[in-house]
Amino acid sequence: MALLAGALVLSYHAREIERSATNLERILSVSMTGYRPLHDLQRDLQRATVNQGLESALVVDTRGVVLVASNNALVNLPLPHVLQLAGEQPLRALFADCPSKDGVVSCLNQDRRVFVGPLPWFGGDFLVTMRQSPLALEDRGGGFGDRATLITVVNLDTQRNEALTFVLLIFIAGTLPLIFGSLGLLLMMRRHLLPELLNMAQIDALSGIFNRRTFMETARDVLAKAQQVGVPCSMALIDVDHFKAINDNNGHEAGDQVIRHVSKFLAGAGRSSDLVGRLGGDEFIMLLQNPRERAVQMLDRTRQQLQVSPLRKDDDGGVVEVELSVGVASTAGASGYDLELLMAAADGALYVAKGRGRHQVVCLEMEGTQLQVPFA
């Protein structure tokens, strides 16, 4: 019984590590798509190896050449050459299935995650990941279609030793209460240590998207970079129509389901470079790297798709219809790239959308109107 419990702990530990790696990849991908200088991306990779448990990280372009890496010595080297270097055994394991030297480059066109070690199904010594990402760097030129491959190597020594320590305690104790108690403690520690391990931005617990503080900080940086290169952006404030009535008529659990339902739709509507956050309650916010016309089209299409995709409640299977009101403002308007002014203008457009009967997307700039709403 103790051995079975230990195997379950290690298996869960491996899945938690995979989820941690996914979050870390997402954070580093933001650096690859934020129109930042190449040396900023280099610094982010090096910082990740110091603060977030990475052994190494590198970005490889479509030619198979290392564009940037946490180890400066690897920059500008062809990937097949890097794989022959001493100490790169974890990287070689990632490409072990590639048929030839030329096949290494072709194998870049996929997302992979490989545990390296004696017990790979329970974790191992390293976790090596490969993830495709758009590439938009300030000093490389190119366009929206550029792509690159982010490769990370996570050293699992500390996490593995922690897990094995708990398994040993369970085995020595040999009693069911201690088994379940230790397992519960391990799960609790994983939940609390994961944000520390990855040093990741705060995520809204209910919706799974950025909370207000993280969105504001990230959006300010994105707008500053977009202004430098002249990329148009659009801000959208989004409210769930009649949300109080949904809570009153269906219960707060159904209201929470609605929040998660809307968050999933909004997160899947834009591109990976777009930001989605929850300001609080039933109010959401998006920053889209698109001109206002395209942003309005995308938001209206999402609103309509959500309207014809009612939520089915978990408790009794009943249906809850969900509709949105959306206000849009863009950097082409009087607000420019100022975050607070953009939010104020989008809030004014949202106010108009509600006044017109809700269930619609309003962009006052496209109507030739500039509504002056003070930002609080």
N, C-alpha and C positions, 0 to 999 in steps of 0.2 A: 504493500500500500504506500509506504514511504517513497519507494522508487517511482511509482506511478505519479505521486504528487510532485516529486522532484522534476520528472519529465514534463509535466504540465506547466510548472513554473518556468522552466527553461524555454519551452515552446512559446509561452506568453511573452517572455522576455525578448525573444527574437522578433515577435510581431511588433512589440513596442519600439524596438530599435528601428525596424523598417518604417514605422510611422514617423519616428523622429527624423530619420533620413529624408523622408518626403517633405517634411516641414522645412528642413534646412535647405534642400534643393530649391524649394519655392522662394525662400528668402534670398538666396544667391542669384536666382533667375531674375529677380527684380533689378539687381545691379547690372545684369546683362542687357536689360531693355529700357534703362532709364536715361539714355543719351548722356552718359557720364564719360569723362575722360578714361582712357585705357588704364592709366596709372591708378585711378580710383578703384576700378575693378580688381586690379592686382592687390591693392591694399585690403580690399574686402576679403579676398581669398586668404591672404596671409593672416588677417585678423581672425578669420574663422578657424584656422588651424591652431591658433593660440587659445581662443576662448570657447570653442564649441566642439572639442573632441575630435577634430579632423586630423588625420595623418598627413593628407595632402589633398589638393584640389587643383584642377586645371580645366581650361576651356580650349577645345579643339575646333578649328574651323572646318569647312566642308572639304578642304584639300587634305585634311589629316595632319595639319601643322598646329603645334601648340601655340595658341595666340597669347595666353596669359596663364600663369601658374603660381601657386604659393611658393614653389621652389624656383627662384630666378634662373637657375641653370638649365631648366627645361624649356624656357621660352624660345620660340622659333625652331625647335627641333621637330622633325617628322615623328609622328606617333610610333611607327614601327621601330625607329631608333630608340625611343624612350623605353619601349617594352624590353629591349635587350640590356638595359642598364641594370647594374647590381642594386638590389633593394626594391625593385619594382615588381616583385613576384605577385602581389595582390592585383596589380594592373594586368599582368599576363593572364591571371585566372579569368578576368572579365572577358578577354578575347580568345579564350582557349578554344571555342567552337568555330572561330573564323578559319576558313579553309587554307588561306595562304597569306603571304605578306601583303599582297594587293587587297585581299579580302578584309584586312583590318579596317581600311577606309570605308568599305561598303558596310561593315558592321556598325559603323557610327550611326547609321540611319535607324536607330531603334532605342527604346528605353529598356534598361536592364538593371537588375539588382542581384548581386551574388555574394553569399557568405563564403569566406575563405577560412578554412580551419579543419580540425579533425572531426567536429560534429556540426556540419553546416546547417542541418535542419533544426538545431537548437541554438544557433548563433555562430560561434567561431572566433577567430582571431581578428578578422577584419570584415567590414561590410563595404563592398565596392559598388558604386551606383553610376549609371550613365543615363542622362536625361537630355532630350532635345529641347532647345529653347530658341525663341527669336533672339536676334542680336542687333542691338541699336546702340552703338558707342559714338561718342562725340567726335573722336579723332580718327574714325575709320571710314567715314562716308557711307555709301551703301543706302539701301532703302528698307522698307518695311518687310521685304521678303527675305532678308538675310537671316541665316540660322547658324547655330553652332551647337556643340555638344558639351555639356557640363559633366565632368567626371569627378567624383569624390571618393576618397578612401577614409573610412572611419575606423579608428583603432578601438577595439572593443574590450581591451584588457580590464579596464576599471569596471565597466558594466558587467562583464562576464564573471569577474571575481565576486562582485556583490551578489549576483544571482547564485553562484555556486556556494557562497557562504550560507545563504538562506536555505539552500537545499540540504547542506550538511547539517544545519541545525534541526531541520525537519526530520532527517534520517536518524539522528542521534536521539531525539526526543521519542519518536516512535508512537506518539499518541495522536489520536484524531483531533482533539481540541487544539493542540499545538500546531498541527498541520494546517488546519483552517485558519488559525490565528496568524501564523507566519505568512500564509498565502495572502490573507487580507492586508497585512502590513506591507508586503512587497508591492501589491497593487497600489496601495495608497502612496507609497514612496515613489513609484513610477509616475503617478499623476502629478505629484508635487515637484519632483526633480526634473521632469521633462522640460518645462519652460526654462529652468535654470541651465540645463545642459545645452540647449540650443540657443539660449539668449535671444529668443524670438520675441516679436512684437506681441502685445496683448490681443487676444481674440475674444470676441463676445461669446460668452458661454452658451447662451441659448441659440443664437443663430449660426455660429461657426464662421462668421465673417468679421472684418475689422470692427473694433469698438470705436467710439467717438475719438478718443485721444490718439490712437494709432492712425486712424484715417487722417486726422488733421495734420499730424506730423509728416506722414508719407505724402499726402496731397501737396503740402507746401513745397517739398523737395521736387516732386514731379512737375509742378507748375513752374518752378524756377528753371529747371532744365529745359522744359518745353519752350519757355520764353527765349532762352538763349539760342535755340535752333529754329525758332519760328514755327513750332508744331501747334496747330489749333487744338484747343481743348474745350469740352463742354461739361458743365456741372448740372446734376439732376438731383432735386429733392423729391422724395416719393413717400406718400402716405397711403396706408390701407384704408379704403373707404369704409365708414361705419364700423370701425374696429370695436368701439365700446359696445355696440349692439351685438356683435359677434360674441364677445365675452359674456354679456348679460344673457343671451339666448342659448349659448352652447357650453358655457363654462370656461374657466381660465385655462384648462388643459387644452381645449380646442383652440383658444387664442394663442397659446404657445406653438401649437402645430401650425397655425397660420403664419406666424413669424418665421418658422423654419421653412415652410413651403415657399413663401415669398423670397427668402434669402437664397434658396436653391435656384429659383428662376433667375434672379438678378445676377447671381454669381456666374451662371452659365450663359448669360446673354452677351457679355462683352468679350474682349480679347484678354489675353493673359496680362497685358500691360495696363488694363483698366483697373480702377480701384472701386471696391464695393464695401460699404460700411453701414453699421446701424447706429444712429444717433441716440436712440432710446425709444421705448414704447413701440409704436408702430411706424416710426419715421426712419427712413433709409436715405442713404446718400450715395451717389456714384460720380466718379470723375473719369470721363471718357476722353481718350486721345483721338477725337474725331471732331470735324466741324459740326455746327449746330444742326444743319439739315440732316446729315447722316445719323447724328445722335438722336434726333427726334424720331426718325424713321425706325431706328432700332428699338427705342423705348416704347413706341406705340405698338410695334409688332410684339414685343414682350408682354405688354399690357393685355393685348388681345389674346395671346396664347394663354396667359394666366386666367383670363376671364372664362375661357372655354375648357379650363382644366380644374374643375372644382376639387376641393380638398375632401377626402373621405376620413371621417373621424376614427380614431383608434378604438374608442370605447364601444360605440354602438353602430359604427359603419355609416352613420348619417353623413350627408353631403353639406359642405359649407362653401358657398360661392364667394370668391375673393376678387375684388376689383380695386384698381389703383388710380390715384390722382398724381400727376407728375408735373413739376415745374422745371423748366430748363433755362439755363443762361450759358453764354459762351464767352470765350476770351476775345471774340470779335466785337463784342458789345462794349459799353462804357466801362464795365468792371475791369477789363483787361485781364491780367494774370494774377490779380490780387485775390487771395483765397476768401477773405471775409466778404469782400464786395461781390464776388461770384455767388457765394452762398446767400447773401441778401437778395440779389437779383433773382436767383432760382426760387427763393422762398416767396418773393412777390409773385412770380409766375404760378407757383403752387396755390397761392391764395386766390388768384384769378380762376384757376382750374376748378377749385372747390366752389367758387361763386357761380360758375357757369353750369353747375349740376354734377360735378365730379366725373369719374370714369373717363378721363381724357388726359392728353399731354399738351401743355401750353408752353410756348416759347414766345415771349412778348417781343423779342428782337426781330423775329421773322414776321411779326405783324406791324412792324414799324413803331412799336410802343416801348418807351422806357419808363417803367414804373419805379418811382423812388420810394424805397422801403428802408428805413434806418436799421442797421444791423445791431442787434442787442447781444 
